[in-house]
């Protein structure tokens, strides 16, 4: 059963000369406990489509959809108060830049305890104890001491773990991870991905993983949506996508992987669209 259903989602941004369409008629659905990867190059509308669901786009954005429901509830028709009860509790998000997403003026302990206080009603010792438990769960060493650290005193990988701890604090049913390993080195990337998959399994969450890394998709996803220039190019289970991609853009993405290179240069997307047009 689908927990999130989005049909014909369009996002336009007002500009000085008119408007710009960032997302053009996207359909997305994810089932309980499923890992869905949304893949595509920068600017393909991956993050914008999920920020629209979260209600985090600026006032210059106009969002329309034939359907935008979570667990049968119409998100688009919710009041701001109703949406606040949902977002950050049942639906949470991990953003691209962990250091930029944390407030530099407060300790990480204050920030996670604030979430526990607002979303779960915990305070004092209970919030502190739960924060230590969450830091332990995401693999932060010496969690008691780290609660007193400011973001700039922690590494990028540790800040990402803090963001994950904050995201799972209310035990959400749907977690959206937006390029969660982009700013991290390869070793830390693997640790963060392994952690996300473990937490997804432990909590039984649905997970939407936004990425441009096809290797990450192959290792983690059950199903894949491929986007290009704000449109959905293809949707398939992960095995079918890698074995028999249907869209020329998907074939271009896979062919551009370094391990698939056979000549002096990597193929471009235009090469594959030209090939498709010639058929």
Residue pairs with C-beta under 8 A, 6 or more apart in sequence:
1 31
1 32
2 29
2 30
2 31
3 30
3 31
3 32
3 70
3 71
3 173
3 174
3 206
4 28
4 29
4 30
4 53
4 69
4 70
4 91
4 174
4 206
4 208
5 28
5 29
5 67
5 68
5 69
6 26
6 27
6 28
6 29
6 49
6 53
6 65
6 67
6 68
7 27
7 65
7 66
7 67
7 68
8 25
8 26
8 27
8 64
8 65
8 66
8 67
9 23
9 25
9 26
9 27
9 28
9 49
9 52
9 63
9 64
9 65
9 68
10 21
10 23
10 24
10 25
10 26
10 63
10 64
10 65
11 21
11 22
11 23
11 45
11 48
11 49
11 52
11 57
11 61
11 62
11 63
11 230
12 19
12 20
12 21
12 22
12 61
12 62
13 19
13 20
13 22
13 60
13 61
13 62
14 60
14 61
14 62
19 62
21 230
22 45
22 48
22 230
23 45
23 48
23 49
23 52
23 230
24 45
24 229
24 230
24 231
25 231
25 232
26 45
26 49
26 227
26 230
26 231
26 232
27 232
27 235
28 36
28 38
28 49
28 208
28 225
30 36
30 174
30 206
30 208
31 206
32 173
32 204
32 206
33 200
33 204
33 205
33 206
34 206
34 207
34 222
34 223
35 197
35 200
35 206
35 207
35 209
35 220
35 221
35 222
35 223
36 206
36 207
36 208
36 209
36 221
36 222
36 223
36 224
36 225
37 208
37 209
37 210
37 211
37 216
37 217
37 220
37 221
37 223
37 224
37 225
37 238
38 46
38 49
38 50
38 208
38 209
38 210
38 211
38 224
38 225
38 227
39 46
39 211
39 212
39 213
39 214
39 217
39 224
39 225
39 226
39 227
39 253
40 46
40 212
40 226
40 227
40 228
40 233
40 253
41 212
41 228
41 253
42 212
43 229
44 227
44 228
44 229
44 230
45 227
45 229
45 230
45 231
46 178
46 210
46 227
47 96
47 178
47 179
47 210
48 57
49 227
50 93
50 176
50 178
50 208
50 210
51 57
52 61
52 63
53 68
53 70
53 75
53 91
53 176
54 87
54 91
54 93
54 176
55 75
55 83
55 87
56 93
57 63
63 76
65 76
67 74
68 74
68 75
68 76
69 75
70 86
70 90
70 91
70 174
71 90
71 173
73 86
75 83
75 86
78 86
88 115
88 119
88 170
89 119
89 170
89 172
90 170
90 172
90 173
90 174
91 172
91 173
91 174
91 175
91 176
92 166
92 167
92 168
92 170
92 172
92 174
92 175
92 176
93 167
93 175
93 176
93 177
93 178
94 160
94 163
94 164
94 167
94 175
94 176
94 177
94 178
94 180
95 101
95 163
95 178
96 178
96 179
96 180
96 182
96 183
97 182
97 183
98 156
98 159
98 160
98 162
98 163
98 183
99 151
99 152
99 156
99 159
99 183
101 163
102 108
102 111
102 151
102 159
102 162
102 163
103 111
103 151
104 150
104 151
104 152
106 150
107 147
107 148
107 149
107 150
108 146
108 147
108 149
108 150
108 151
108 154
108 159
108 162
109 128
109 131
109 146
109 147
109 148
109 149
111 162
111 166
112 131
112 134
112 135
112 147
112 162
112 165
112 166
112 169
113 122
113 127
113 128
113 131
115 166
115 169
115 170
116 122
116 126
116 127
116 130
116 131
116 169
117 123
117 127
119 169
119 170
120 130
120 169
120 170
122 130
128 147
130 169
131 143
131 147
131 165
132 143
132 144
132 147
134 165
134 168
134 169
135 143
135 146
135 147
135 161
135 162
135 165
136 143
137 165
137 168
137 199
138 161
138 162
138 164
138 165
138 168
138 195
138 199
139 161
139 191
139 195
140 146
140 158
140 161
140 162
140 165
146 154
146 158
151 159
151 162
154 162
156 183
156 184
156 188
157 184
157 188
157 191
157 192
160 180
160 181
160 183
160 184
160 188
160 192
161 192
161 195
164 180
164 192
164 195
164 196
164 199
167 175
168 175
168 199
168 203
168 205
171 203
172 203
172 205
173 205
173 206
174 205
174 206
174 207
174 208
175 196
175 199
175 200
175 205
175 206
175 207
175 208
176 207
176 208
176 210
177 196
177 207
177 208
177 209
177 210
178 210
179 210
179 211
179 212
180 192
180 193
180 196
180 209
181 188
181 189
181 192
181 193
181 213
181 216
184 192
193 216
193 219
193 220
196 207
196 209
196 220
197 220
199 205
200 207
209 216
209 217
209 220
209 221
211 217
214 253
214 254
214 257
215 257
217 224
217 238
217 241
218 238
218 242
221 238
222 237
222 238
223 235
223 236
223 237
223 238
224 234
224 235
224 236
224 237
224 238
224 241
225 232
225 234
225 235
226 232
226 233
226 234
226 235
226 241
226 247
226 249
226 250
226 253
227 233
228 249
228 269
233 247
233 249
233 250
234 241
234 245
234 246
234 247
234 249
234 250
236 245
236 246
241 250
242 254
245 251
245 254
248 269
248 272
248 273
248 275
248 276
249 269
249 272
249 273
251 272
252 267
252 268
252 269
252 271
252 272
252 273
254 260
255 266
255 267
255 272
256 266
256 267
256 268
258 266
